[in-house]
C-alpha cells in the first residue's frame, strides 16, 4: 500500500505518515505534491529509501517540480535512484529488465 503525498500538505500529517510507516513495513510513501522537501530525507533515513516512490499527480501537475523537490532534498544518488524508479521497478518485478 502506498500513502501518497506522504500524508498530505500539512507537515503534521507528513510526520504522522512517516511514523505510521515505521510501524507497518508494508507501507510505502508516495512523493507526489508533498511540499516539505526536507521530509524526503527524513523518511529515507527513518524507513529506508526503498520505501519511497516517486509520484507527480500528472497530468494535472507537471512532474518537474516534484522531481526538483527530490533533487534538493539531500538524498544520496542511490536513494534518489530508488525513489524515482528503482522501487517501482522492483514492486512490478521489472528490476532485471
C-alpha positions as CSV (number, residue, x, y, z in Angstrom):
1,X,0.0,0.0,0.0
2,X,1.2,3.5,-0.8
3,X,0.5,6.5,1.3
4,X,0.6,9.2,-1.4
5,X,1.6,12.8,-0.7
6,X,3.5,11.3,2.2
7,X,0.3,12.0,4.1
8,X,-0.6,15.5,2.7
9,X,0.2,19.1,2.5
10,X,0.2,19.6,6.3
11,X,3.6,19.0,8.0
12,X,2.0,17.2,10.9
13,X,0.2,14.7,8.6
14,X,3.6,14.0,6.9
15,X,5.2,13.3,10.2
16,X,2.4,11.0,11.2
17,X,2.6,9.2,7.8
18,X,6.3,8.5,8.4
19,X,5.6,7.4,11.9
20,X,2.8,5.0,10.8
21,X,5.1,3.6,8.1
22,X,7.7,2.9,10.7
23,X,5.3,0.5,12.4
24,X,4.0,-1.1,9.2
25,X,6.8,-2.3,6.9
26,X,4.4,-3.0,4.0
27,X,3.6,0.7,3.6
28,X,5.4,2.8,1.1
29,X,5.4,6.6,0.8
30,X,4.5,8.3,-2.5
31,X,6.2,11.7,-3.1
32,X,3.6,13.5,-5.2
33,X,2.7,17.0,-4.2
34,X,4.3,16.9,-0.8
35,X,5.8,20.4,-0.3
36,X,8.2,19.8,2.6
37,X,11.3,18.6,0.6
38,X,13.4,18.0,3.7
39,X,11.0,15.4,4.8
40,X,12.1,13.1,2.0
41,X,15.5,12.8,3.6
42,X,13.9,12.2,7.0
43,X,11.6,9.5,5.5
44,X,14.6,7.8,3.8
45,X,16.7,7.8,6.9
46,X,13.9,6.6,9.2
47,X,12.4,4.0,6.9
48,X,14.9,3.2,4.1
49,X,14.8,4.8,0.7
50,X,13.3,1.5,-0.6
51,X,10.0,2.7,0.8
52,X,9.8,5.9,-1.2
53,X,8.1,6.0,-4.6
54,X,8.1,9.0,-7.0
55,X,4.8,10.5,-8.0
56,X,3.7,13.7,-9.5
57,X,-0.1,13.7,-9.9
58,X,0.4,14.0,-13.6
59,X,-1.2,15.1,-15.9
60,X,-2.7,17.7,-13.5
61,X,0.7,18.5,-12.1
62,X,3.9,18.8,-14.1
63,X,6.4,16.2,-12.8
64,X,9.4,18.5,-13.0
65,X,8.7,20.5,-9.7
66,X,8.0,17.2,-8.0
67,X,11.4,15.8,-9.2
68,X,13.2,19.0,-8.3
69,X,12.0,18.7,-4.7
70,X,13.6,15.2,-4.5
71,X,16.8,16.5,-6.1
72,X,17.3,19.2,-3.4
73,X,16.2,17.0,-0.5
74,X,19.7,15.7,0.3
75,X,19.1,12.1,-0.8
76,X,22.2,10.2,-1.9
77,X,22.4,9.2,-5.6
78,X,21.4,5.6,-4.7
79,X,18.4,6.8,-2.6
80,X,17.3,9.1,-5.4
81,X,17.6,6.3,-8.0
82,X,15.5,4.1,-5.8
83,X,12.8,6.7,-5.3
84,X,12.5,7.8,-8.9
85,X,12.1,4.4,-10.4
86,X,14.0,1.6,-8.8
87,X,11.4,0.9,-6.1
88,X,8.5,0.8,-8.6
89,X,10.5,-1.4,-10.9
90,X,11.2,-3.8,-8.0
91,X,7.5,-3.8,-7.0
92,X,6.5,-4.6,-10.6
93,X,9.1,-7.3,-10.9
94,X,10.9,-5.3,-13.6
95,X,14.3,-4.7,-12.0
96,X,16.0,-7.3,-14.1
97,X,14.8,-6.0,-17.4
